[in-house]
Structure formats: structure tokens, C-alpha cells
Amino acid sequence: MKKRKIIIPVVIMLAAIAAAIVFAVIRHDYAAEKYNGELYFFNESMTAIESENHEVRYKDRDDLLTEVIEEIAKGPDNGKHMRIIERKTQLLSVEGAETGNIVVNFSGEFLTGDSAKDILAVYAVVKSLCAIEGIESVKVVIEGRDIYTDDGSIIGYLTNKDINLATDTYNSEMREITLYFPSKDNQKLIRETRIVKVNDQQPIARYIINELIKGSSNENAVSALNAGTVLLNVETSNNICFVSFKSNFIDKNSGSAEKEIMTIYSIVNSLTELDFVERVQFLMDGKKVDSFGNVNIGSMFGRDESIIE
């Protein structure tokens, strides 16, 4: 009887070891693919982000995105780098892998209360994921809600080029853009071309909107947008350009129905000069609204050639 009591625990232990080996083999096969990429963490002073190379095992594309984020959450390997995602943060979901425009949803612990550090943490996730082939842009949300900066701006979709690091190098060039401004009687749009200096850190659509805010140099035209108009974000996906203004856009630019229509199509026709933009969706503080004075802007707008002078 005594021998039997000794043998049983030994058998159980051997079975456990065997099960562990089998699990390890299955896991190895399950996550057989390898990805070597640059992941981003805080620098030593936690004032910027720096990259280090990590090997990540995964089984498919969706799993790769999750594994990369979890690898960031584990923390850096380099002793000079600091953890950038709070320890108790949970990854709730990763969506959009099929489109290349990713939404990463974290639990509330992601936010530390230090806006500068929180923004850098967002940048680290964006830069790390955008290094993966086919990932164009990334948006980070907290429990399904947008993240706001101190000035009230929404942190929307960001691309790798939207985030400037000291180690990055960028190209600038002079580019011709076509703008449309309302005629003085608000009956037609007047075409105006302009040469602007652009770099690959900002989408060309942002330059177009900012030039519209600056106003027209044509004496027969009037400004399309009030000088106090604030552009929060502009991004293009599937040939749709999403333009988000601060909510005071409505008060600053509304008036007669004719004026409002010209304001809308000044933007729409200017943006649809770009080959990759077919329609424009207006947002206020990152959200759809129905009314802009007398005009319903809840739906997307396509180009209107009939009102061009």
C-alpha cells in the first residue's frame, strides 16, 4: 500500500509534464509565424518614444496585431527604455484589420491623467502597428470613446507619417493645389490655384482646408471660411474624406442658405480635386451633426461642377 501511494503522485507529475510538453508543441505550431518589427517605448526620461526590435510570434494577421500590442504592454527589453502602457491596462478589442485602418480599444487604465504621456503612448501604438505591412492608419480609443487632447481636439486616425520623431527624416516639396471660393453674390464658385510647400507628415487635404481658411486672393471672391475656423482632423478612407472641425464652425460660418451651400461646396469641390477623394463627410468635434444653419450635413457630399464659374 505504501508503494502505491508513492507511485500515484509520481504518475500524476509525469502526466502533468507530458501535458505541458504537448501544450508547448501545440502552441509552437499554433503561433508558428514570426514577425520582427520596431516597437516603441518611453525613453529614459519618459519625454519621447524610441524604438527597439522585437520578435513576435503569431498565427494570422488578426493575431499579429494583438500580439504586437501585448508585446508593447509587456515592456521594453532595453534597460534604457521605460514601459509605456500602464500595467493594469486591458486590450479590449482590435478592429479593422481587413481595411488597414485599425481601431484599438483599451480599458480606462490606459489613461494616466498626464496628457503628454498619454499622447506619447498613443503614438507608440500607432508607430508600432503602422510598421506592419498593409496597416495604413490607427486610432486608439478608451472603452469605445475618443481620446481628447488638452485643447479639446480628438485624436483620430493617425498614420506613421503623422508622428514626427527626432530620428525620422521627411521630404518637403512645392505643390500646386486647386481651391474654390464663393463669388461675392454667393451664386458661383471661383477656381483659384495656389502653390504651397507641403511635407509628407501631413495629408495634402489638411493643406487644402488650411488654405481655404486663409482666404482668397481674388478680388471677385470672398473667403469660404471664417478666419477663426478650427480644423481638428482630416483623414481619407475608401475615397471618403472625413473633415472634422471644432463645433464653433457652425456659428462662425452659418448665415443665409446660399452662403452655407457655397461654404460646403468650397470645401467639397476643393477636396475632390484630389484623385483619391470622391466624397466628403463633415464632422463637428469628430461626430456627425445634421444641421449647418439651413443645410443638412449629416450625409456625404459629392462634387458639384454646376456651381463652378
C-alpha positions in Angstrom: 0.0 0.0 0.0 2.8 2.4 0.8 4.5 1.8 -2.6 1.1 2.6 -4.3 0.8 5.9 -2.5 4.2 6.9 -3.7 3.7 5.8 -7.3 0.4 7.7 -7.8 1.8 11.2 -7.2 4.8 10.3 -9.5 2.4 9.2 -12.3 0.4 12.4 -11.9 3.5 14.5 -12.0 4.7 12.7 -15.2 1.3 13.2 -16.8 1.4 16.9 -16.0 4.9 17.2 -17.5 3.8 15.4 -20.6 0.7 17.6 -20.9 2.9 20.7 -20.6 5.2 19.4 -23.4 2.2 18.7 -25.7 0.8 22.1 -25.0 4.1 23.8 -25.8 4.3 21.9 -29.1 0.7 22.8 -30.0 1.3 26.4 -29.0 4.5 26.5 -31.1 2.6 25.2 -34.2 -0.3 27.4 -33.4 1.9 30.5 -33.4 4.4 29.4 -36.0 4.8 32.7 -37.9 7.4 35.2 -36.8 7.4 39.0 -37.1 10.4 41.1 -36.4 9.5 44.7 -36.0 10.2 48.0 -34.4 8.1 48.6 -31.2 8.1 51.9 -29.4 8.5 52.7 -25.7 9.3 55.7 -23.5 12.9 56.9 -23.4 14.7 57.0 -20.1 13.2 60.4 -19.1 9.7 59.5 -20.4 9.7 62.6 -22.6 9.8 60.9 -26.0 9.4 57.5 -27.6 12.1 55.3 -29.0 12.1 52.0 -30.9 13.6 48.6 -30.3 13.4 45.5 -32.3 11.2 42.6 -31.0 10.4 39.2 -32.3 6.6 38.4 -32.1 5.1 35.0 -32.8 1.6 34.9 -34.3 -0.8 32.6 -36.1 -2.6 35.0 -38.5 -3.0 38.7 -39.4 -5.5 39.5 -36.7 -3.4 37.7 -34.1 -0.3 39.6 -35.2 -1.9 42.9 -34.3 -3.0 41.7 -30.9 0.4 40.1 -30.2 2.3 43.3 -31.1 0.2 45.3 -28.7 0.6 42.8 -26.0 4.3 42.8 -26.6 4.4 46.6 -26.1 2.4 46.1 -22.9 4.9 43.7 -21.6 7.5 46.4 -21.6 10.9 47.1 -23.3 13.9 44.8 -23.4 16.4 47.7 -23.5 17.2 48.9 -20.0 17.3 52.5 -21.2 13.7 52.4 -22.2 10.6 52.6 -20.0 7.2 50.9 -20.0 4.7 52.9 -22.0 1.4 51.1 -21.4 0.2 51.0 -17.8 0.4 47.5 -16.2 -3.3 47.1 -15.5 -4.4 48.2 -19.0 -6.5 45.6 -20.8 -6.7 45.3 -24.6 -10.5 45.1 -25.2 -10.5 44.8 -29.0 -8.7 45.4 -32.3 -10.8 46.0 -35.3 -10.3 46.9 -38.9 -7.5 44.5 -40.0 -9.3 43.8 -43.2 -9.3 47.5 -44.3 -5.8 48.5 -42.9 -7.4 51.2 -40.8 -7.2 49.9 -37.2 -9.2 50.8 -34.1 -7.5 49.7 -30.9 -9.8 49.8 -27.8 -8.1 49.8 -24.4 -9.6 49.8 -20.9 -9.6 53.0 -18.9 -6.3 52.2 -17.2 -4.5 53.2 -20.4 -5.0 56.9 -19.5 -2.7 58.2 -16.7 -4.0 61.7 -16.3 -0.8 63.1 -17.8 -1.9 64.2 -21.2 1.6 64.4 -22.7 2.4 60.8 -21.6 -1.0 59.5 -22.8 -0.4 61.1 -26.2 3.0 59.5 -26.5 1.5 56.1 -25.5 -1.0 56.5 -28.4 1.9 57.4 -30.7 3.8 54.3 -29.6 0.9 52.1 -30.5 0.4 53.8 -33.8 4.0 53.7 -34.9 4.4 50.1 -33.9 1.3 48.9 -35.8 1.9 51.1 -38.8 5.2 49.4 -39.3 3.2 46.2 -40.2 2.7 45.9 -44.0 -0.8 46.9 -45.1 -1.6 48.9 -41.9 -2.3 52.5 -43.1 -3.7 54.2 -40.0 -4.5 53.5 -36.4 -7.0 55.1 -34.0 -6.8 54.5 -30.2 -10.0 54.7 -28.1 -10.7 54.1 -24.5 -13.6 51.8 -23.8 -15.1 52.8 -27.2 -14.7 56.5 -26.6 -12.4 59.0 -28.3 -9.3 60.4 -26.6 -9.2 64.2 -26.4 -6.1 66.5 -26.2 -5.9 69.4 -23.7 -7.3 71.8 -26.4 -10.4 69.7 -27.0 -9.2 68.1 -30.2 -10.0 64.5 -30.9 -7.1 62.1 -31.5 -8.4 60.4 -34.6 -6.8 58.0 -37.1 -3.1 58.6 -37.3 -0.6 57.3 -39.8 3.1 56.7 -39.4 3.8 60.0 -41.2 1.6 62.0 -38.8 4.1 61.3 -35.9 7.4 63.2 -36.1 10.3 61.8 -34.2 13.8 63.2 -33.9 15.2 60.2 -35.6 12.8 60.4 -38.6 13.7 62.1 -41.9 11.0 63.7 -44.1 10.6 65.2 -47.5 9.2 68.6 -48.5 8.1 69.8 -51.9 6.2 72.6 -53.6 2.8 71.5 -54.9 0.0 73.1 -56.8 -3.4 72.8 -55.3 -6.8 74.0 -56.6 -9.2 75.9 -54.4 -12.7 77.1 -54.8 -14.0 80.3 -53.2 -17.6 81.8 -53.3 -18.3 84.7 -55.6 -19.4 87.9 -53.9 -23.1 87.2 -54.6 -22.7 83.5 -53.3 -24.0 82.2 -56.6 -20.9 80.5 -58.1 -17.5 79.1 -57.0 -14.4 80.7 -58.4 -11.4 78.5 -59.1 -8.0 79.6 -57.8 -4.7 77.7 -58.0 -2.0 78.1 -55.4 1.5 76.8 -54.9 2.1 75.6 -51.3 5.0 73.9 -49.6 4.0 70.5 -48.2 5.8 67.7 -46.5 4.9 64.1 -46.1 4.0 64.4 -42.5 0.6 66.0 -43.2 -2.1 64.8 -45.6 -2.5 67.2 -48.6 -6.2 67.5 -47.7 -5.2 69.4 -44.5 -3.2 71.9 -46.5 -6.2 72.5 -48.7 -8.5 73.2 -45.8 -6.0 75.5 -44.2 -5.5 77.5 -47.4 -9.3 77.9 -47.6 -9.3 79.3 -44.1 -6.6 81.8 -45.1 -9.0 83.2 -47.7 -9.0 84.1 -51.4 -6.6 86.5 -53.2 -9.2 87.1 -56.0 -11.0 90.4 -55.7 -14.1 88.8 -57.2 -14.3 86.1 -54.5 -14.9 86.1 -50.8 -13.5 83.8 -48.1 -15.0 80.4 -47.9 -14.4 80.0 -44.2 -14.2 82.4 -41.2 -10.6 83.0 -40.2 -11.5 81.6 -36.7 -12.4 78.2 -38.1 -10.5 75.5 -36.4 -9.7 72.2 -38.3 -9.3 69.3 -35.8 -8.7 66.4 -38.1 -8.8 65.3 -41.7 -8.4 61.8 -42.9 -9.3 59.8 -46.1 -10.5 56.3 -46.2 -12.1 54.4 -49.1 -12.2 57.6 -51.2 -14.2 59.4 -48.4 -12.5 62.4 -46.8 -13.7 62.9 -43.2 -13.2 66.5 -42.2 -13.6 67.3 -38.5 -14.0 70.9 -37.4 -14.3 72.4 -33.9 -18.0 72.8 -33.2 -17.9 76.6 -33.4 -17.6 76.1 -37.1 -21.4 76.2 -37.3 -21.7 79.6 -35.6 -18.7 81.1 -37.4 -19.7 80.1 -40.9 -23.6 80.0 -41.0 -25.8 82.7 -42.5 -28.1 82.5 -45.5 -28.8 79.2 -47.2 -26.8 80.4 -50.2 -23.8 81.3 -48.1 -23.9 77.9 -46.3 -24.1 75.9 -49.6 -21.2 77.8 -51.0 -19.1 77.2 -47.8 -19.9 73.5 -48.1 -19.0 73.2 -51.7 -15.9 75.3 -51.4 -14.6 72.6 -49.3 -16.1 69.6 -51.2 -15.0 70.8 -54.6 -11.5 71.7 -53.4 -11.0 68.3 -51.8 -12.4 66.3 -54.7 -9.7 67.9 -56.9 -7.6 65.1 -55.3 -7.7 61.9 -57.3 -8.3 59.8 -54.2 -11.3 61.8 -52.8 -14.8 61.2 -54.2 -17.0 62.3 -51.3 -16.7 64.4 -48.1 -18.2 63.8 -44.7 -18.4 66.7 -42.3 -17.9 66.2 -38.6 -18.0 68.5 -35.6 -15.7 67.6 -32.8 -15.4 64.2 -34.5 -19.1 63.5 -34.6 -21.8 63.7 -37.3 -24.3 66.5 -37.0 -27.4 67.1 -39.0 -27.7 70.9 -39.3 -25.3 73.5 -40.5 -27.7 76.5 -40.4 -30.2 75.8 -43.3 -28.2 72.9 -44.7 -28.3 69.3 -43.7 -24.8 68.0 -43.5 -25.5 64.6 -41.9 -24.8 62.9 -45.3 -21.8 62.8 -47.5 -21.3 65.4 -50.3 -20.0 64.7 -53.8 -18.5 67.2 -56.2 -20.9 69.7 -57.9 -19.5 71.0 -61.2 -22.6 73.0 -62.0 -21.8 75.8 -59.5 -18.3 76.4 -60.7 -17.9 79.7 -62.6 
